[in-house]
Amino acid sequence: MHRITQIEPVNIEAESFRIIEAEFEKHTGLSKQDIAPAEFAIMRRVIHATGDFSFAKLLHFHPDAIQTGIDAIRAGKNILTDVNMAAAGISRNLLSPNGGKVICKVADPEIAKIAKTRELTRSQTAIEVGMRENVGIVAIGNAPTALITVMNLIASGQIKPDLIVGVPVGFVNAEESKEILLEQTYPYIACSGRKGGTTVSVAIVNALLRLL
């Protein structure tokens, strides 16, 4: 018979983190002591959000990614997401004291019109338009086309965000777009393979906010 653990709601996250740390090496073959504390904090929150220890090996961090992301938040820059679900999940309470806001334009009627005229996806168009608004961090968890658009805009010199969180999920161009991101020299946090998703992108950004 399964036994339900009785625990106060306010303590659930802390208990989840305790379990993750206790089981981390068994599930991953990695030692927490060999991982930079800030990187482990992000891994832990992603594992907490997904229930999936495999992200400990799938996540990749550019050496400057975490500090650059924190600096962008402190500077009051905005966070651009590819879907409204991500925008809803990012903690505005932690972001707003520094002056930044979360932006997602994919559902804007004007975006749909522009996308149809230019024969682009709404995700691509929303990223292009959204980048005009003092964006420091771009968080992509759903649309590979959005991640590819960001990288193309950077390559052409049109934009220069501080950090790319690139973790789109899926079977068509998700893995490939992330492999391209992992080859770049600018700051990124990415995950390899087909796994990822909005839940992962939100967990990464919220972990950064808590690292402040």
N, C-alpha and C positions, 0 to 999 in steps of 0.2 A: 504494500500500500504506500502511495506517495504521501509525504508529510509536508504540509504547507508551512513555511517559515513565517512566524508572526513577527512583524517588524513595523515600527512607526514609519509612515510615509516619508517624513523628513530625513530618515536615516537610510532609505533604500539606495540612493546613489552611492553613499559612502560604503555601504555593505557590498554593493556590486563591485566597486573599485577594489575592495579588500579581496574579494573572491578572484577577480582578474589577476591581481598581483600574486596571489597564492598559487594559482594554476598556470601562470604565464609560461614558465619554463617547461612544464609538462606538455603543454599543447603546442609550443612553438619551437622548442629546442634551443631557445635563446635565453641568455641571462640578462635580467634587468640591469645588472651592474655594468654591462658592456654597452648600454644604450644611453645616449645623452639624456639627461632628465627632462628637458623640454620636448624632445622627440618622443620619449616614453609617455609623457602626459597626453600628447596627441594620439598616439597609438591606443592608449588606454581608453580614451573617450570614444574613439572609433570602434573599438572592440565592444565597449559598453553599448553603443548605439546599434550595433549590428548583431551582437552575439557570436561574432566570427573571429576567432583568434588568427586566422590566416592573414589578416591585414597587417599583422606584425612584420611579416616578410614581404607583403605586397607594397607597403608604403615606402616611398622614396623622398628624401629631403635634399634639396640643394643646400650647400653649406651655409648660405646666407638667408635661407627662406624664412626661418622663424623670426630672427631679429628684424629682418626687413618688413615682415608682416606686422610685427608689434609696433615698429616705428611708424608705419603708415597709419595704423589705428590711432596712435598717440598724436599724430599730426592732424587728425580730424578728417582724414580722407574717407571716401565712401566705399562701400562694398557692393559690387555688381554681381548678381546671380542670373542663371539662365532660366529658372522657373520660379513661379510664385511660392511653391511649397518650400523652397530653400529660403526665400526672403522671409517667410513666416516663421521659420525655425531658428533663424539667427537671433541671438539675444540683443534686442535693442536697448535693454536696460544697461547692459555692459558697454555697448557701443556709443550710445548717445552722449554720455558725459564728456567724451573727447571731441564731440562735434560732428561725428560722421553719421551717415544714414545708410540703410540698405536700399538698393535700387533693383527693380526688375521691371522691364518694359514689355515683356513678351505678350502680355494680354492687352496692351494698349491698342485701341482701334486704329490709330494712325500707323502703328507698326505693321499691322496687317495690310493696310493699303500700300505702304512703301514696299513691303515684301512681295506683294503680288505684281506691282509695277516692275520691280527689278528682277523678278523670278528667283527670289531667294527664300530660304526658310524664315519663319518668324524669329527663330532663335538667332540666326545670323544677323538679321536686321536689328533686333533688340540689343545685341551686343554692340554693334557699330554705333547706334544712337546713344546707348547708355554710357559708353566710354567718354562721352563729352562732359560728364558731370563729376569731375574731380575724383576719379576712381583710383583707389590704391590697391585694392584686392579684387581680383576676378575669381569667382567661385563657380566652377562648372561641374555639375554632378549628373546631368541628364543627357545633354545634347553634344555628341561629338562634333557636329557642325559648328556649334558655338565655340568650342575649344580651337578648332581649326581656324575659324575666323579670327580669334584673338591672336593666334600665332602669326597668321598672315599679316594682320595689321601691325604687329610689332616688327615683323621682318621688313615691312615697307616703310617703317619709320613714322607711321601715323599716330601710334600710341606708345606709351611707355609706363604700364602699370608697375607697381612695386612687387607684387607677388601674384602668381597664377596658382590657384588650387584646381588641378585638373584631374577629376576622377569620374568621368562619364562611364555609365554602365551600359552593357549591351553586346550585341553580336555583330553589328555593322559599323565598322570604323571606330568603335570605342577603344579597343586594344591598340589599334594602329595610331590613333591620334595621341594616345598617351605615350607610346613609344617615341613619337616625334618630339613630344614635350620633354621627355627624359634626355634628349640629345641637345637641348638648348643650354645656353650659358647663363641666362637670367634666372632669378629666383623662382622656384616652383616647389609645390608639394603635390606628388602624383602617386597613383597606384598602378601597378602593372597588371596586365591581364584583362579579362572581361568584367571582373567585379568592380564595384564602385557604387555610385548612385547619389541621389540628393541627400539621403541620410548621412552618407560619408562626408560630403562637402560641408554640410551643416555642422557635423561633429568637429571637423578640423577647424572651421572658423570659430566656433564657440570655445574650443580649446585654446586657440590663440588669444581670444578675448579674456579668458581666465588667466592666461600667463602674464597678463598685464600686472 
